Amino acid sequence: MSTMNENENRVMKHFDRNVAILFAILSLAFIVLMGTDHVFFEWAFSRHQNILSWYIRPIFMIPICYFAFKRNATGISATIFLMFISMFWFPKPVEIDPKVADFLAMERVYLTQNWTITKMLVTSIVPISMGLLIRGLWQRNIKAGVGVLIGIAVGKIIWSVAEGGASGAKVIVPAILGLGICIVAIVWWYKKRYLKS
């Protein structure tokens, strides 16, 4: 019986790893497409002007944290892919907030021009922080996970205001609201599942 369970676990881990790799490849393909296809890049950014895509993206942290707790690589990888493509889920708005347009214009320039060593190092903070978040929660360290989440939100706000000025302030409300929802959801779930009496 134990041998059967061990075999099943091995098969499931193998499946989980392979599907996670598939979604990682899809995420990489999306990044390459954004960097090489100008038409697709502009189409995606035109839809990203819909402020709903700004509010939904931080919420993806909830399933990422959940799957990290469950040690489910497929769930993590699939959620990251969905988070990437969520920028164009909503239609291009009829009326565009000038500050939103200004901020996205800055992001366009940031992503397409002058990739210096400094910019690469700064940008690498994003995958590094996501890795730290996943690692912390994979190890069931709730304090580390929440701490990294706060760091991600604060870092996003600081970068947005530093690079975008007044237009960057449009990120503050979605970032703080998303952070609050994520922390409440994570703490509630953690207490319910792991701190039962």
C-alpha positions as CSV (number, residue, x, y, z in Angstrom):
1,M,0.0,0.0,0.0
2,S,2.8,2.4,0.9
3,T,4.6,1.5,-2.3
4,M,1.5,2.4,-4.3
5,N,1.2,5.7,-2.5
6,E,4.9,6.5,-3.1
7,N,4.4,5.7,-6.8
8,E,1.3,7.9,-7.1
9,N,3.1,10.7,-5.3
10,R,6.1,10.4,-7.7
11,V,3.8,10.4,-10.7
12,M,1.9,13.5,-9.4
13,K,5.2,15.4,-8.6
14,H,6.4,14.5,-12.1
15,F,3.1,15.8,-13.7
16,D,3.2,18.9,-11.5
17,R,6.7,19.7,-12.6
18,N,6.1,19.2,-16.3
19,V,2.9,21.3,-16.4
20,A,4.6,24.0,-14.4
21,I,7.4,24.0,-16.9
22,L,4.8,24.3,-19.7
23,F,3.3,27.4,-18.2
24,A,6.8,28.9,-17.5
25,I,7.5,28.4,-21.2
26,L,4.2,30.1,-22.1
27,S,5.1,33.0,-19.8
28,L,8.5,33.3,-21.5
29,A,6.9,33.2,-24.9
30,F,4.6,36.1,-23.9
31,I,7.5,38.2,-22.7
32,V,9.4,37.5,-26.0
33,L,6.3,38.3,-28.0
34,M,5.9,41.6,-26.1
35,G,9.5,42.4,-26.8
36,T,9.6,41.5,-30.5
37,D,6.1,42.2,-31.9
38,H,5.4,45.9,-31.9
39,V,1.8,45.5,-33.1
40,F,1.0,43.0,-30.3
41,F,2.8,45.2,-27.7
42,E,0.7,48.3,-28.6
43,W,-2.5,46.3,-28.7
44,A,-1.9,44.8,-25.3
45,F,-0.9,48.2,-23.9
46,S,-4.0,49.9,-25.4
47,R,-6.2,47.4,-23.4
48,H,-4.0,47.8,-20.3
49,Q,-5.3,51.4,-20.2
50,N,-8.5,49.9,-18.7
51,I,-8.0,50.6,-15.0
52,L,-9.7,47.2,-14.2
53,S,-6.5,45.5,-15.3
54,W,-4.6,47.5,-12.7
55,Y,-6.9,46.4,-9.9
56,I,-7.0,42.7,-10.9
57,R,-3.3,42.1,-11.2
58,P,-2.5,42.4,-7.4
59,I,-5.3,39.9,-6.7
60,F,-3.3,37.2,-8.5
61,M,-1.0,37.2,-5.5
62,I,-3.7,35.3,-3.6
63,P,-3.6,32.1,-5.7
64,I,0.2,32.4,-6.0
65,C,0.4,32.4,-2.2
66,Y,-2.2,29.6,-1.9
67,F,-0.4,27.4,-4.3
68,A,2.9,28.1,-2.6
69,F,1.4,26.9,0.6
70,K,0.1,23.8,-1.1
71,R,3.5,23.3,-2.8
72,N,1.8,23.1,-6.1
73,A,4.2,24.3,-8.8
74,T,1.6,24.1,-11.6
75,G,-0.8,26.4,-9.8
76,I,2.0,28.9,-9.2
77,S,3.3,28.8,-12.8
78,A,-0.2,29.0,-14.3
79,T,-1.2,31.9,-12.1
80,I,1.9,33.9,-13.1
81,F,1.0,33.3,-16.8
82,L,-2.5,34.4,-16.2
83,M,-1.3,37.5,-14.4
84,F,0.9,38.4,-17.4
85,I,-1.9,38.1,-19.9
86,S,-4.5,39.8,-17.7
87,M,-3.2,43.1,-18.9
88,F,-5.3,42.7,-22.1
89,W,-8.4,40.9,-20.7
90,F,-10.5,44.1,-20.6
91,P,-11.5,46.2,-23.6
92,K,-9.8,49.4,-24.4
93,P,-11.7,52.1,-22.5
94,V,-13.7,54.7,-24.4
95,E,-12.3,57.5,-22.2
96,I,-8.8,57.2,-20.9
97,D,-7.6,58.9,-17.7
98,P,-4.8,61.3,-18.8
99,K,-2.6,60.1,-15.8
100,V,-3.1,56.5,-16.8
101,A,-2.1,57.3,-20.4
102,D,0.9,59.2,-19.1
103,F,2.0,56.4,-16.9
104,L,1.7,53.7,-19.5
105,A,3.5,56.0,-22.0
106,M,6.4,56.0,-19.5
107,E,6.2,52.2,-19.1
108,R,6.4,51.8,-22.9
109,V,9.6,53.9,-23.0
110,Y,11.0,52.0,-20.0
111,L,10.3,48.6,-21.5
112,T,11.5,49.4,-25.0
113,Q,14.5,51.7,-24.7
114,N,18.0,51.9,-23.1
115,W,18.4,48.6,-21.3
116,T,21.4,49.5,-19.2
117,I,23.0,47.3,-16.5
118,T,21.3,49.5,-13.9
119,K,17.9,49.0,-15.4
120,M,18.4,45.2,-15.7
121,L,19.4,45.1,-12.0
122,V,16.4,47.1,-10.9
123,T,14.1,45.1,-13.1
124,S,15.5,41.8,-11.7
125,I,14.1,42.8,-8.3
126,V,10.6,41.7,-9.6
127,P,11.4,38.0,-10.2
128,I,13.7,37.9,-7.2
129,S,11.0,39.2,-4.9
130,M,8.4,36.8,-6.4
131,G,10.9,34.0,-5.8
132,L,11.3,35.0,-2.2
133,L,7.5,35.2,-1.7
134,I,7.0,31.7,-3.1
135,R,9.9,30.3,-1.2
136,G,8.7,31.8,2.1
137,L,5.2,30.5,1.8
138,W,6.4,27.1,0.4
139,Q,8.2,26.7,3.7
140,R,4.9,27.8,5.5
141,N,6.5,30.9,6.8
142,I,3.5,33.3,7.0
143,K,5.5,36.2,8.4
144,A,8.1,36.0,5.6
145,G,5.4,35.8,3.0
146,V,3.4,38.8,4.3
147,G,6.7,40.7,4.7
148,V,7.7,40.1,1.1
149,L,4.1,41.0,-0.1
150,I,4.4,44.3,1.7
151,G,7.8,44.9,0.2
152,I,6.5,44.1,-3.3
153,A,3.6,46.6,-3.0
154,V,5.8,49.3,-1.5
155,G,8.5,48.7,-4.1
156,K,5.9,49.0,-6.9
157,I,4.6,52.3,-5.5
158,I,8.1,53.8,-5.0
159,W,9.2,52.8,-8.5
160,S,6.0,54.0,-10.1
161,V,6.2,57.4,-8.5
162,A,9.9,57.8,-9.0
163,E,9.6,56.9,-12.7
164,G,6.2,58.3,-13.5
165,G,5.9,61.3,-11.2
166,A,2.3,62.4,-10.7
167,S,1.0,59.8,-13.1
168,G,2.7,57.1,-11.0
169,A,0.5,57.9,-8.1
170,K,-2.4,56.2,-10.0
171,V,-0.8,52.9,-8.9
172,I,-1.1,53.6,-5.2
173,V,-4.8,52.8,-4.7
174,P,-4.7,49.5,-6.7
175,A,-1.5,48.4,-5.0
176,I,-2.7,49.2,-1.4
177,L,-6.1,47.7,-2.0
178,G,-4.7,44.6,-3.6
179,L,-2.2,44.2,-0.8
180,G,-4.9,44.5,1.9
181,I,-7.1,41.9,0.2
182,C,-4.2,39.6,-0.2
183,I,-3.0,39.8,3.4
184,V,-6.6,39.3,4.8
185,A,-7.1,36.3,2.5
186,I,-3.8,34.7,3.3
187,V,-4.0,35.2,7.1
188,W,-7.7,34.0,7.2
189,W,-6.8,30.9,5.2
190,Y,-3.7,30.2,7.2
191,K,-5.5,30.4,10.5
192,K,-8.4,28.3,9.2
193,R,-6.1,25.5,7.8
194,Y,-3.0,25.5,10.0
195,L,-4.0,27.0,13.4
196,K,-6.9,24.8,14.1
197,S,-7.2,23.8,17.7
